[in-house]
Amino acid sequence: MKVGVLAVQGAVSEHIKMLEKCGVEGVPVKKDQALSQLDALIIPGGESTTIGRLIKKSGLDRQIIKMAEEGKPVYGTCAGMIILAGEIEGEEPHLGLMNLRVFRNAFGRQKESFEAELEVPFLGTDTFPAVFIRAPYVTWTGPEVEVLCRFQDSIVAARQGNLLVTSFHPELTEDDRFHRLLIAMARENSQETRSPREKNTVGPAVL
Ligand code: GLN
């Protein structure tokens, strides 16, 4: 099992450490890397405008879309959420893979960075220590999007089949449940590739 971490800009090493803690290889993905050998991909936090521009320039954007279309899981944290969104308030989308709309820097100046313990029923009864850094939130979701978590009234984690997004940064905590969810989704997808059955059924039971 190999999970790529897009390494064009932003927080990369923390994701790689978290993946290694979960027992899988984390591979930094640079601009001329082939993604076909990877089982899943993480698009980390950073500056979405910069990440979007660099993946377009290098052609990684088309490779990521292909991966997602093959059913391989892609997980976007913070700026990664913005990169995957179908719509961005006031801007053109980047990959446009998920049927949801995001609002950048949504928590305003006073709350540029903060932490909150959030209920994520999908991951079990323990709260999740969510670290927000100039984070976006989701202002609208299409019917195929499952909302996993809210902070106050705002959607801050969601899933659409093999695509997963969080406004916050699990890689900056000790809680590896989102990373383990991504790995479980990747295992499920690689089993299906060998023996096709219904897609994206991974639930909390596998964590
Ligand atoms: N504010 C950044 C953006 O809009 C995201 C911040 C982050 O990834 N921590 O792209």
Boltz pocket constraint, residues with backbone or C-beta under 6 A from the ligand:
constraints:
  - pocket:
      binder: B
      contacts: [[A, 44], [A, 45], [A, 46], [A, 47], [A, 48], [A, 49], [A, 77], [A, 78], [A, 79], [A, 80], [A, 82], [A, 104], [A, 105], [A, 133], [A, 134], [A, 135], [A, 136]]
      max_distance: 6.0
